[in-house]
Amino acid sequence: MAQPALPALSDAPITALDGSALPPLDGRAVLVVNVASKCGLTPQYTALEQLQERYADRGFTVLGVPCNQFGGQEPGSAGEIATFCSATYGVSFPLTEKVDVNGPGRHPLYAALTTVADDAGADGDVQWNFEKFLVGTDGTVLRRFRPRTEPGSDEVVAAIEAALPR
């Protein structure tokens, strides 16, 4: 079932982690991932960076969205988050400001993303850190992957490859 386009990806009032504007994402396939530095799933940063390196030149980017709503696992300041990601995982993909992905303060980007169902047909709240949404080059949300789905899994890689600009 085709999902609606996600105008919030290009229009949402979200900034980069350092407060600057995000790089342009229009026309790129984007894997939007809520991230945290002190989570059991934090090692997924390695595979996310590998995807970034593998596909960046083909019109793809990972977009990391720090969030502290799950067990307080992203408590750091913007500077601490940036240093951790760079020093520990060599992250080169863009990171946004820290936002809420659930609840009454949910960022508009996630208000749109969470209307999309996963492969089992479940939509709604983000379950935990490292939930992934693949957005196509036209802004359409193509797939939703739950937190335990590894970024380098065959299903995620196949979905990314299908979403790349032709």
SVG drawing of the C-alpha trace seen along z (x, -y; Angstrom):
<svg xmlns="http://www.w3.org/2000/svg" viewBox="-2 -27 39 37">
<polyline fill="none" stroke="black" stroke-width="0.4" points="0.0,0.0 1.5,-3.3 2.1,-5.7 1.4,-9.4 4.2,-11.8 5.9,-13.2 6.2,-16.9 7.5,-17.1 10.9,-15.7 11.8,-18.8 9.4,-21.3 9.7,-20.3 11.3,-22.9 14.2,-20.7 17.8,-21.8 21.1,-20.0 22.6,-19.0 24.8,-22.1 21.8,-24.4 22.6,-25.0 20.4,-24.1 20.4,-20.4 21.9,-19.7 19.2,-19.5 17.5,-16.1 15.0,-16.6 15.6,-14.1 17.5,-11.7 16.4,-8.4 16.7,-9.0 16.8,-6.5 15.4,-8.4 16.6,-6.8 16.0,-8.0 19.3,-7.4 20.8,-7.3 24.3,-7.0 23.7,-4.8 21.4,-2.1 22.0,1.6 21.3,0.9 23.8,-1.9 26.2,0.4 23.8,0.0 25.7,-3.2 28.4,-1.1 26.0,0.4 24.3,-3.0 27.7,-4.6 28.5,-1.7 25.2,-2.3 26.1,-6.0 29.5,-5.3 28.1,-2.7 25.3,-4.7 25.9,-8.4 27.3,-8.9 24.1,-7.3 21.6,-9.7 21.1,-8.3 21.7,-9.5 21.0,-8.3 19.5,-11.0 20.1,-10.5 17.6,-12.0 18.8,-12.0 16.0,-11.3 16.1,-11.0 12.6,-9.5 13.6,-5.8 15.2,-5.2 17.1,-8.5 19.6,-6.9 20.5,-10.2 21.1,-12.6 24.1,-14.5 24.3,-18.0 24.6,-18.6 28.3,-18.8 28.6,-15.6 26.4,-13.7 28.4,-15.0 31.7,-14.0 30.5,-10.6 29.2,-9.8 32.3,-11.1 34.9,-9.6 33.2,-6.3 31.5,-5.4 33.0,-7.8 29.5,-9.1 29.5,-11.2 25.8,-11.4 23.7,-14.3 22.4,-14.4 19.4,-16.6 18.7,-18.5 17.4,-16.3 13.6,-15.9 10.7,-13.9 9.4,-11.2 6.4,-10.3 3.9,-12.0 2.4,-15.5 5.7,-17.1 6.3,-14.9 8.2,-16.7 6.2,-17.3 8.5,-15.0 7.6,-12.1 3.9,-13.1 4.0,-12.3 6.3,-9.3 4.4,-7.5 1.3,-7.4 3.1,-4.8 2.7,-1.1 5.4,1.4 5.3,4.7 3.1,6.2 0.5,3.4 1.3,1.6 1.6,-2.1 1.7,-4.6 4.4,-5.4 8.1,-4.6 8.8,-1.5 12.4,-2.3 15.7,-3.8 16.9,-3.0 13.5,-2.7 14.0,-3.3 11.8,-4.9 12.9,-4.8 11.7,-7.8 11.9,-7.8 13.3,-10.5 9.8,-11.9 9.1,-12.1 7.0,-9.0 7.6,-6.8 8.5,-3.4 9.1,-1.2 9.2,-1.2 11.7,1.0 11.4,1.6 14.4,1.1 15.8,4.6 16.0,4.8 19.7,4.4 20.5,1.5 22.7,3.9 20.1,6.6 19.1,7.9 15.6,6.4 16.9,2.9 19.6,3.0 17.2,4.3 14.7,1.5 17.5,-1.1 18.7,0.1 15.1,0.1 14.7,-3.5 17.9,-5.0 17.4,-7.6 17.6,-6.1"/>
</svg>
